[in-house]
Amino acid sequence: MANPLYQKHIISINDLSREDLELVLATAAKLKANPQPELLKHKVIASCFFEASTRTRLSFETSMHRGRQRGRLFRQRQHLTGQGKRWRIPSPSSAPTSTPS
């Protein structure tokens, strides 16, 4: 069965149907019961936070740490967005950079 969430951009919970949410929760339960650290090997997880939410940010950081994954966290207050700069997610081996427009 194909994954209906594959390459789907999720900006808000409203972007998910009830079936999507059930799939996410079922998959999370399976991974919690049987962790698979190799599943995301060589992947980079990026999370964008446009609202200040320490609890949410820390939960994402904790899950990445538990899965031993590399992650990039973007916080709007720390970066200028929409002011003539284009941001790209760097490879795991390079430092975060910005490219002027």
Backbone atoms as SQL, in Angstrom:
CREATE TABLE atoms (id INTEGER PRIMARY KEY, chain TEXT, resi INTEGER, resn TEXT, atom TEXT, x REAL, y REAL, z REAL);
INSERT INTO atoms VALUES
  (1, 'A', 1, 'MET', 'N', 0.829, -1.179, 0.000),
  (2, 'A', 1, 'MET', 'CA', 0.000, 0.000, 0.000),
  (3, 'A', 1, 'MET', 'C', 0.878, 1.248, 0.000),
  (4, 'A', 2, 'ALA', 'N', 0.605, 2.182, -0.878),
  (5, 'A', 2, 'ALA', 'CA', 1.367, 3.419, -0.964),
  (6, 'A', 2, 'ALA', 'C', 1.058, 4.315, 0.232),
  (7, 'A', 3, 'ASN', 'N', 2.045, 5.062, 0.665),
  (8, 'A', 3, 'ASN', 'CA', 1.868, 5.978, 1.781),
  (9, 'A', 3, 'ASN', 'C', 1.229, 7.269, 1.270),
  (10, 'A', 4, 'PRO', 'N', 0.021, 7.609, 1.708),
  (11, 'A', 4, 'PRO', 'CA', -0.650, 8.817, 1.221),
  (12, 'A', 4, 'PRO', 'C', 0.025, 10.107, 1.684),
  (13, 'A', 5, 'LEU', 'N', 0.933, 10.016, 2.644),
  (14, 'A', 5, 'LEU', 'CA', 1.621, 11.206, 3.135),
  (15, 'A', 5, 'LEU', 'C', 2.977, 11.421, 2.474),
  (16, 'A', 6, 'TYR', 'N', 3.381, 10.497, 1.606),
  (17, 'A', 6, 'TYR', 'CA', 4.683, 10.595, 0.953),
  (18, 'A', 6, 'TYR', 'C', 4.774, 11.894, 0.159),
  (19, 'A', 7, 'GLN', 'N', 5.770, 12.687, 0.468),
  (20, 'A', 7, 'GLN', 'CA', 6.059, 13.975, -0.165),
  (21, 'A', 7, 'GLN', 'C', 4.924, 14.991, -0.029),
  (22, 'A', 8, 'LYS', 'N', 4.099, 14.828, 0.972),
  (23, 'A', 8, 'LYS', 'CA', 3.026, 15.787, 1.221),
  (24, 'A', 8, 'LYS', 'C', 3.566, 16.867, 2.162),
  (25, 'A', 9, 'HIS', 'N', 3.363, 18.115, 1.805),
  (26, 'A', 9, 'HIS', 'CA', 3.795, 19.230, 2.641),
  (27, 'A', 9, 'HIS', 'C', 2.715, 19.498, 3.680),
  (28, 'A', 10, 'ILE', 'N', 3.083, 19.379, 4.938),
  (29, 'A', 10, 'ILE', 'CA', 2.123, 19.551, 6.024),
  (30, 'A', 10, 'ILE', 'C', 2.510, 20.812, 6.788),
  (31, 'A', 11, 'ILE', 'N', 1.711, 21.830, 6.643),
  (32, 'A', 11, 'ILE', 'CA', 1.959, 23.100, 7.308),
  (33, 'A', 11, 'ILE', 'C', 1.104, 23.227, 8.565),
  (34, 'A', 12, 'SER', 'N', -0.050, 22.630, 8.532),
  (35, 'A', 12, 'SER', 'CA', -1.008, 22.760, 9.626),
  (36, 'A', 12, 'SER', 'C', -1.698, 21.417, 9.835),
  (37, 'A', 13, 'ILE', 'N', -2.205, 21.196, 11.014),
  (38, 'A', 13, 'ILE', 'CA', -2.981, 19.980, 11.293),
  (39, 'A', 13, 'ILE', 'C', -4.172, 19.887, 10.351),
  (40, 'A', 14, 'ASN', 'N', -4.648, 21.031, 9.886),
  (41, 'A', 14, 'ASN', 'CA', -5.784, 21.057, 8.958),
  (42, 'A', 14, 'ASN', 'C', -5.441, 20.466, 7.592),
  (43, 'A', 15, 'ASP', 'N', -4.152, 20.267, 7.319),
  (44, 'A', 15, 'ASP', 'CA', -3.729, 19.656, 6.062),
  (45, 'A', 15, 'ASP', 'C', -3.885, 18.134, 6.084),
  (46, 'A', 16, 'LEU', 'N', -4.249, 17.585, 7.237),
  (47, 'A', 16, 'LEU', 'CA', -4.383, 16.138, 7.385),
  (48, 'A', 16, 'LEU', 'C', -5.846, 15.738, 7.534),
  (49, 'A', 17, 'SER', 'N', -6.192, 14.656, 6.868),
  (50, 'A', 17, 'SER', 'CA', -7.539, 14.100, 7.037),
  (51, 'A', 17, 'SER', 'C', -7.545, 13.227, 8.297),
  (52, 'A', 18, 'ARG', 'N', -8.709, 12.777, 8.690),
  (53, 'A', 18, 'ARG', 'CA', -8.813, 11.873, 9.839),
  (54, 'A', 18, 'ARG', 'C', -8.003, 10.598, 9.575),
  (55, 'A', 19, 'GLU', 'N', -8.092, 10.087, 8.344),
  (56, 'A', 19, 'GLU', 'CA', -7.343, 8.878, 7.980),
  (57, 'A', 19, 'GLU', 'C', -5.838, 9.132, 8.059),
  (58, 'A', 20, 'ASP', 'N', -5.400, 10.325, 7.628),
  (59, 'A', 20, 'ASP', 'CA', -3.980, 10.677, 7.720),
  (60, 'A', 20, 'ASP', 'C', -3.525, 10.666, 9.175),
  (61, 'A', 21, 'LEU', 'N', -4.314, 11.278, 10.048),
  (62, 'A', 21, 'LEU', 'CA', -3.965, 11.324, 11.469),
  (63, 'A', 21, 'LEU', 'C', -3.915, 9.930, 12.080),
  (64, 'A', 22, 'GLU', 'N', -4.871, 9.087, 11.717),
  (65, 'A', 22, 'GLU', 'CA', -4.869, 7.714, 12.223),
  (66, 'A', 22, 'GLU', 'C', -3.623, 6.968, 11.755),
  (67, 'A', 23, 'LEU', 'N', -3.208, 7.205, 10.508),
  (68, 'A', 23, 'LEU', 'CA', -1.994, 6.583, 9.987),
  (69, 'A', 23, 'LEU', 'C', -0.765, 7.066, 10.760),
  (70, 'A', 24, 'VAL', 'N', -0.675, 8.365, 11.013),
  (71, 'A', 24, 'VAL', 'CA', 0.454, 8.924, 11.760),
  (72, 'A', 24, 'VAL', 'C', 0.521, 8.318, 13.163),
  (73, 'A', 25, 'LEU', 'N', -0.611, 8.263, 13.855),
  (74, 'A', 25, 'LEU', 'CA', -0.629, 7.724, 15.218),
  (75, 'A', 25, 'LEU', 'C', -0.319, 6.231, 15.251),
  (76, 'A', 26, 'ALA', 'N', -0.842, 5.482, 14.294),
  (77, 'A', 26, 'ALA', 'CA', -0.560, 4.041, 14.236),
  (78, 'A', 26, 'ALA', 'C', 0.921, 3.796, 13.948),
  (79, 'A', 27, 'THR', 'N', 1.487, 4.575, 13.034),
  (80, 'A', 27, 'THR', 'CA', 2.907, 4.431, 12.700),
  (81, 'A', 27, 'THR', 'C', 3.773, 4.804, 13.900),
  (82, 'A', 28, 'ALA', 'N', 3.411, 5.879, 14.604),
  (83, 'A', 28, 'ALA', 'CA', 4.157, 6.291, 15.796),
  (84, 'A', 28, 'ALA', 'C', 4.127, 5.200, 16.864),
  (85, 'A', 29, 'ALA', 'N', 2.979, 4.578, 17.060),
  (86, 'A', 29, 'ALA', 'CA', 2.861, 3.501, 18.052),
  (87, 'A', 29, 'ALA', 'C', 3.752, 2.313, 17.676),
  (88, 'A', 30, 'LYS', 'N', 3.772, 1.963, 16.382),
  (89, 'A', 30, 'LYS', 'CA', 4.624, 0.855, 15.922),
  (90, 'A', 30, 'LYS', 'C', 6.100, 1.181, 16.133),
  (91, 'A', 31, 'LEU', 'N', 6.502, 2.418, 15.800),
  (92, 'A', 31, 'LEU', 'CA', 7.906, 2.798, 15.954),
  (93, 'A', 31, 'LEU', 'C', 8.307, 2.907, 17.420),
  (94, 'A', 32, 'LYS', 'N', 7.379, 3.310, 18.270),
  (95, 'A', 32, 'LYS', 'CA', 7.680, 3.377, 19.701),
  (96, 'A', 32, 'LYS', 'C', 7.887, 1.975, 20.265),
  (97, 'A', 33, 'ALA', 'N', 7.063, 1.028, 19.823),
  (98, 'A', 33, 'ALA', 'CA', 7.174, -0.357, 20.293),
  (99, 'A', 33, 'ALA', 'C', 8.400, -1.057, 19.719),
  (100, 'A', 34, 'ASN', 'N', 8.797, -0.676, 18.512),
  (101, 'A', 34, 'ASN', 'CA', 9.919, -1.316, 17.831),
  (102, 'A', 34, 'ASN', 'C', 10.756, -0.244, 17.127),
  (103, 'A', 35, 'PRO', 'N', 11.609, 0.486, 17.884),
  (104, 'A', 35, 'PRO', 'CA', 12.403, 1.560, 17.280),
  (105, 'A', 35, 'PRO', 'C', 13.274, 1.056, 16.133),
  (106, 'A', 36, 'GLN', 'N', 13.392, 1.887, 15.109),
  (107, 'A', 36, 'GLN', 'CA', 14.200, 1.545, 13.934),
  (108, 'A', 36, 'GLN', 'C', 15.129, 2.710, 13.613),
  (109, 'A', 37, 'PRO', 'N', 16.235, 2.849, 14.376),
  (110, 'A', 37, 'PRO', 'CA', 17.117, 3.998, 14.184),
  (111, 'A', 37, 'PRO', 'C', 17.702, 4.102, 12.778),
  (112, 'A', 38, 'GLU', 'N', 17.809, 3.004, 12.067),
  (113, 'A', 38, 'GLU', 'CA', 18.374, 3.031, 10.715),
  (114, 'A', 38, 'GLU', 'C', 17.386, 3.561, 9.677),
  (115, 'A', 39, 'LEU', 'N', 16.125, 3.675, 10.050),
  (116, 'A', 39, 'LEU', 'CA', 15.085, 4.087, 9.117),
  (117, 'A', 39, 'LEU', 'C', 15.386, 5.433, 8.465),
  (118, 'A', 40, 'LEU', 'N', 15.919, 6.362, 9.231),
  (119, 'A', 40, 'LEU', 'CA', 16.193, 7.699, 8.709),
  (120, 'A', 40, 'LEU', 'C', 17.687, 7.992, 8.574),
  (121, 'A', 41, 'LYS', 'N', 18.488, 6.937, 8.509),
  (122, 'A', 41, 'LYS', 'CA', 19.925, 7.122, 8.366),
  (123, 'A', 41, 'LYS', 'C', 20.203, 7.925, 7.101),
  (124, 'A', 42, 'HIS', 'N', 21.106, 8.872, 7.209),
  (125, 'A', 42, 'HIS', 'CA', 21.510, 9.757, 6.099),
  (126, 'A', 42, 'HIS', 'C', 20.409, 10.726, 5.692),
  (127, 'A', 43, 'LYS', 'N', 19.439, 10.946, 6.552),
  (128, 'A', 43, 'LYS', 'CA', 18.370, 11.913, 6.287),
  (129, 'A', 43, 'LYS', 'C', 18.555, 13.095, 7.237),
  (130, 'A', 44, 'VAL', 'N', 18.087, 14.248, 6.828),
  (131, 'A', 44, 'VAL', 'CA', 18.092, 15.433, 7.680),
  (132, 'A', 44, 'VAL', 'C', 16.648, 15.851, 7.890),
  (133, 'A', 45, 'ILE', 'N', 16.293, 16.091, 9.123),
  (134, 'A', 45, 'ILE', 'CA', 14.938, 16.516, 9.458),
  (135, 'A', 45, 'ILE', 'C', 14.968, 18.023, 9.680),
  (136, 'A', 46, 'ALA', 'N', 14.086, 18.729, 9.018),
  (137, 'A', 46, 'ALA', 'CA', 14.002, 20.181, 9.194),
  (138, 'A', 46, 'ALA', 'C', 12.644, 20.533, 9.780),
  (139, 'A', 47, 'SER', 'N', 12.661, 21.377, 10.786),
  (140, 'A', 47, 'SER', 'CA', 11.423, 21.842, 11.411),
  (141, 'A', 47, 'SER', 'C', 11.433, 23.358, 11.426),
  (142, 'A', 48, 'CYS', 'N', 10.357, 23.959, 10.980),
  (143, 'A', 48, 'CYS', 'CA', 10.234, 25.419, 10.966),
  (144, 'A', 48, 'CYS', 'C', 9.222, 25.842, 12.015),
  (145, 'A', 49, 'PHE', 'N', 9.625, 26.752, 12.879),
  (146, 'A', 49, 'PHE', 'CA', 8.732, 27.265, 13.916),
  (147, 'A', 49, 'PHE', 'C', 8.552, 28.761, 13.703),
  (148, 'A', 50, 'PHE', 'N', 7.357, 29.150, 13.307),
  (149, 'A', 50, 'PHE', 'CA', 7.073, 30.555, 13.060),
  (150, 'A', 50, 'PHE', 'C', 6.369, 31.206, 14.243),
  (151, 'A', 51, 'GLU', 'N', 6.025, 30.430, 15.233),
  (152, 'A', 51, 'GLU', 'CA', 5.450, 30.929, 16.480),
  (153, 'A', 51, 'GLU', 'C', 6.319, 30.403, 17.612),
  (154, 'A', 52, 'ALA', 'N', 6.524, 31.225, 18.616),
  (155, 'A', 52, 'ALA', 'CA', 7.333, 30.795, 19.755),
  (156, 'A', 52, 'ALA', 'C', 6.600, 29.682, 20.504),
  (157, 'A', 53, 'SER', 'N', 7.223, 28.526, 20.603),
  (158, 'A', 53, 'SER', 'CA', 6.627, 27.403, 21.321),
  (159, 'A', 53, 'SER', 'C', 7.750, 26.511, 21.827),
  (160, 'A', 54, 'THR', 'N', 8.238, 26.829, 23.001),
  (161, 'A', 54, 'THR', 'CA', 9.345, 26.070, 23.573),
  (162, 'A', 54, 'THR', 'C', 8.979, 24.605, 23.746),
  (163, 'A', 55, 'ARG', 'N', 7.780, 24.334, 24.225),
  (164, 'A', 55, 'ARG', 'CA', 7.368, 22.947, 24.468),
  (165, 'A', 55, 'ARG', 'C', 7.367, 22.144, 23.170),
  (166, 'A', 56, 'THR', 'N', 6.801, 22.708, 22.097),
  (167, 'A', 56, 'THR', 'CA', 6.759, 21.998, 20.818),
  (168, 'A', 56, 'THR', 'C', 8.162, 21.810, 20.260),
  (169, 'A', 57, 'ARG', 'N', 8.972, 22.873, 20.296),
  (170, 'A', 57, 'ARG', 'CA', 10.336, 22.785, 19.778),
  (171, 'A', 57, 'ARG', 'C', 11.128, 21.720, 20.532),
  (172, 'A', 58, 'LEU', 'N', 11.013, 21.717, 21.856),
  (173, 'A', 58, 'LEU', 'CA', 11.752, 20.734, 22.646),
  (174, 'A', 58, 'LEU', 'C', 11.278, 19.315, 22.386),
  (175, 'A', 59, 'SER', 'N', 9.990, 19.133, 22.131),
  (176, 'A', 59, 'SER', 'CA', 9.502, 17.782, 21.835),
  (177, 'A', 59, 'SER', 'C', 10.075, 17.293, 20.502),
  (178, 'A', 60, 'PHE', 'N', 10.188, 18.182, 19.512),
  (179, 'A', 60, 'PHE', 'CA', 10.800, 17.793, 18.241),
  (180, 'A', 60, 'PHE', 'C', 12.281, 17.481, 18.432),
  (181, 'A', 61, 'GLU', 'N', 12.989, 18.334, 19.181),
  (182, 'A', 61, 'GLU', 'CA', 14.409, 18.097, 19.428),
  (183, 'A', 61, 'GLU', 'C', 14.622, 16.775, 20.164),
  (184, 'A', 62, 'THR', 'N', 13.770, 16.487, 21.137),
  (185, 'A', 62, 'THR', 'CA', 13.878, 15.244, 21.897),
  (186, 'A', 62, 'THR', 'C', 13.650, 14.033, 21.009),
  (187, 'A', 63, 'SER', 'N', 12.643, 14.102, 20.148),
  (188, 'A', 63, 'SER', 'CA', 12.374, 12.955, 19.270),
  (189, 'A', 63, 'SER', 'C', 13.523, 12.737, 18.294),
  (190, 'A', 64, 'MET', 'N', 14.118, 13.816, 17.791),
  (191, 'A', 64, 'MET', 'CA', 15.269, 13.653, 16.896),
  (192, 'A', 64, 'MET', 'C', 16.442, 13.040, 17.650),
  (193, 'A', 65, 'HIS', 'N', 16.657, 13.496, 18.891),
  (194, 'A', 65, 'HIS', 'CA', 17.748, 12.965, 19.700),
  (195, 'A', 65, 'HIS', 'C', 17.537, 11.481, 19.997),
  (196, 'A', 66, 'ARG', 'N', 16.319, 11.110, 20.361),
  (197, 'A', 66, 'ARG', 'CA', 16.026, 9.706, 20.661),
  (198, 'A', 66, 'ARG', 'C', 16.237, 8.823, 19.440),
  (199, 'A', 67, 'GLY', 'N', 15.911, 9.340, 18.279),
  (200, 'A', 67, 'GLY', 'CA', 16.104, 8.581, 17.051),
  (201, 'A', 67, 'GLY', 'C', 17.500, 8.719, 16.483),
  (202, 'A', 68, 'ARG', 'N', 18.353, 9.449, 17.226),
  (203, 'A', 68, 'ARG', 'CA', 19.733, 9.693, 16.806),
  (204, 'A', 68, 'ARG', 'C', 19.805, 10.305, 15.412),
  (205, 'A', 69, 'GLN', 'N', 18.892, 11.227, 15.133),
  (206, 'A', 69, 'GLN', 'CA', 18.851, 11.874, 13.820),
  (207, 'A', 69, 'GLN', 'C', 19.446, 13.270, 13.899),
  (208, 'A', 70, 'ARG', 'N', 19.949, 13.705, 12.774),
  (209, 'A', 70, 'ARG', 'CA', 20.398, 15.086, 12.663),
  (210, 'A', 70, 'ARG', 'C', 19.191, 15.938, 12.338),
  (211, 'A', 71, 'GLY', 'N', 19.156, 17.098, 12.901),
  (212, 'A', 71, 'GLY', 'CA', 18.028, 17.978, 12.626),
  (213, 'A', 71, 'GLY', 'C', 18.454, 19.419, 12.505),
  (214, 'A', 72, 'ARG', 'N', 17.685, 20.152, 11.778),
  (215, 'A', 72, 'ARG', 'CA', 17.871, 21.591, 11.650),
  (216, 'A', 72, 'ARG', 'C', 16.582, 22.240, 12.133),
  (217, 'A', 73, 'LEU', 'N', 16.702, 23.122, 13.096),
  (218, 'A', 73, 'LEU', 'CA', 15.533, 23.823, 13.604),
  (219, 'A', 73, 'LEU', 'C', 15.617, 25.276, 13.174),
  (220, 'A', 74, 'PHE', 'N', 14.554, 25.770, 12.636),
  (221, 'A', 74, 'PHE', 'CA', 14.474, 27.143, 12.150),
  (222, 'A', 74, 'PHE', 'C', 13.483, 27.887, 13.020),
  (223, 'A', 75, 'ARG', 'N', 13.925, 28.987, 13.583),
  (224, 'A', 75, 'ARG', 'CA', 13.036, 29.818, 14.397),
  (225, 'A', 75, 'ARG', 'C', 12.984, 31.201, 13.767),
  (226, 'A', 76, 'GLN', 'N', 11.803, 31.692, 13.488),
  (227, 'A', 76, 'GLN', 'CA', 11.651, 32.961, 12.783),
  (228, 'A', 76, 'GLN', 'C', 12.328, 34.109, 13.523),
  (229, 'A', 77, 'ARG', 'N', 12.269, 34.135, 14.827),
  (230, 'A', 77, 'ARG', 'CA', 12.875, 35.235, 15.576),
  (231, 'A', 77, 'ARG', 'C', 14.388, 35.293, 15.398),
  (232, 'A', 78, 'GLN', 'N', 15.001, 34.168, 15.101),
  (233, 'A', 78, 'GLN', 'CA', 16.451, 34.136, 14.967),
  (234, 'A', 78, 'GLN', 'C', 16.912, 34.463, 13.554),
  (235, 'A', 79, 'HIS', 'N', 16.025, 34.472, 12.606),
  (236, 'A', 79, 'HIS', 'CA', 16.397, 34.689, 11.212),
  (237, 'A', 79, 'HIS', 'C', 15.479, 35.728, 10.593),
  (238, 'A', 80, 'LEU', 'N', 16.022, 36.473, 9.677),
  (239, 'A', 80, 'LEU', 'CA', 15.206, 37.424, 8.936),
  (240, 'A', 80, 'LEU', 'C', 14.606, 36.701, 7.748),
  (241, 'A', 81, 'THR', 'N', 13.289, 36.650, 7.683),
  (242, 'A', 81, 'THR', 'CA', 12.642, 36.012, 6.544),
  (243, 'A', 81, 'THR', 'C', 11.836, 37.052, 5.808),
  (244, 'A', 82, 'GLY', 'N', 11.707, 36.863, 4.531),
  (245, 'A', 82, 'GLY', 'CA', 10.920, 37.779, 3.730),
  (246, 'A', 82, 'GLY', 'C', 11.569, 39.143, 3.601),
  (247, 'A', 83, 'GLN', 'N', 12.859, 39.239, 3.880),
  (248, 'A', 83, 'GLN', 'CA', 13.553, 40.514, 3.783),
  (249, 'A', 83, 'GLN', 'C', 14.721, 40.400, 2.813),
  (250, 'A', 84, 'GLY', 'N', 14.437, 39.861, 1.638),
  (251, 'A', 84, 'GLY', 'CA', 15.464, 39.802, 0.608),
  (252, 'A', 84, 'GLY', 'C', 16.449, 38.666, 0.738),
  (253, 'A', 85, 'LYS', 'N', 16.158, 37.702, 1.588),
  (254, 'A', 85, 'LYS', 'CA', 17.067, 36.566, 1.725),
  (255, 'A', 85, 'LYS', 'C', 16.338, 35.280, 1.402),
  (256, 'A', 86, 'ARG', 'N', 17.056, 34.374, 0.806),
  (257, 'A', 86, 'ARG', 'CA', 16.518, 33.060, 0.471),
  (258, 'A', 86, 'ARG', 'C', 17.297, 32.057, 1.319),
  (259, 'A', 87, 'TRP', 'N', 16.587, 31.198, 2.029),
  (260, 'A', 87, 'TRP', 'CA', 17.239, 30.232, 2.914),
  (261, 'A', 87, 'TRP', 'C', 17.223, 28.859, 2.279),
  (262, 'A', 88, 'ARG', 'N', 18.284, 28.120, 2.479),
  (263, 'A', 88, 'ARG', 'CA', 18.309, 26.739, 2.015),
  (264, 'A', 88, 'ARG', 'C', 18.753, 25.868, 3.177),
  (265, 'A', 89, 'ILE', 'N', 18.311, 24.641, 3.150),
  (266, 'A', 89, 'ILE', 'CA', 18.696, 23.689, 4.188),
  (267, 'A', 89, 'ILE', 'C', 20.025, 23.087, 3.762),
  (268, 'A', 90, 'PRO', 'N', 21.067, 23.258, 4.572),
  (269, 'A', 90, 'PRO', 'CA', 22.385, 22.752, 4.198),
  (270, 'A', 90, 'PRO', 'C', 22.475, 21.241, 4.334),
  (271, 'A', 91, 'SER', 'N', 23.485, 20.691, 3.692),
  (272, 'A', 91, 'SER', 'CA', 23.740, 19.264, 3.860),
  (273, 'A', 91, 'SER', 'C', 24.230, 19.053, 5.285),
  (274, 'A', 92, 'PRO', 'N', 24.145, 17.828, 5.804),
  (275, 'A', 92, 'PRO', 'CA', 24.556, 17.580, 7.188),
  (276, 'A', 92, 'PRO', 'C', 26.012, 17.943, 7.459),
  (277, 'A', 93, 'SER', 'N', 26.853, 17.986, 6.425),
  (278, 'A', 93, 'SER', 'CA', 28.270, 18.250, 6.631),
  (279, 'A', 93, 'SER', 'C', 28.628, 19.726, 6.572),
  (280, 'A', 94, 'SER', 'N', 27.667, 20.599, 6.268),
  (281, 'A', 94, 'SER', 'CA', 27.989, 22.024, 6.180),
  (282, 'A', 94, 'SER', 'C', 27.215, 22.823, 7.210),
  (283, 'A', 95, 'ALA', 'N', 27.693, 24.008, 7.466),
  (284, 'A', 95, 'ALA', 'CA', 27.033, 24.890, 8.432),
  (285, 'A', 95, 'ALA', 'C', 25.852, 25.587, 7.779),
  (286, 'A', 96, 'PRO', 'N', 24.877, 26.048, 8.584),
  (287, 'A', 96, 'PRO', 'CA', 23.741, 26.786, 8.017),
  (288, 'A', 96, 'PRO', 'C', 24.217, 28.043, 7.293),
  (289, 'A', 97, 'THR', 'N', 23.638, 28.294, 6.137),
  (290, 'A', 97, 'THR', 'CA', 24.023, 29.458, 5.346),
  (291, 'A', 97, 'THR', 'C', 22.800, 30.145, 4.792),
  (292, 'A', 98, 'SER', 'N', 22.991, 31.364, 4.349),
  (293, 'A', 98, 'SER', 'CA', 21.926, 32.065, 3.635),
  (294, 'A', 98, 'SER', 'C', 22.512, 32.582, 2.342),
  (295, 'A', 99, 'THR', 'N', 21.680, 32.722, 1.350),
  (296, 'A', 99, 'THR', 'CA', 22.106, 33.210, 0.050),
  (297, 'A', 99, 'THR', 'C', 21.315, 34.464, -0.265),
  (298, 'A', 100, 'PRO', 'N', 21.983, 35.594, -0.517),
  (299, 'A', 100, 'PRO', 'CA', 21.227, 36.801, -0.864),
  (300, 'A', 100, 'PRO', 'C', 20.448, 36.600, -2.147),
  (301, 'A', 101, 'SER', 'N', 19.283, 37.222, -2.238),
  (302, 'A', 101, 'SER', 'CA', 18.453, 37.128, -3.450),
  (303, 'A', 101, 'SER', 'C', 19.053, 37.952, -4.558);
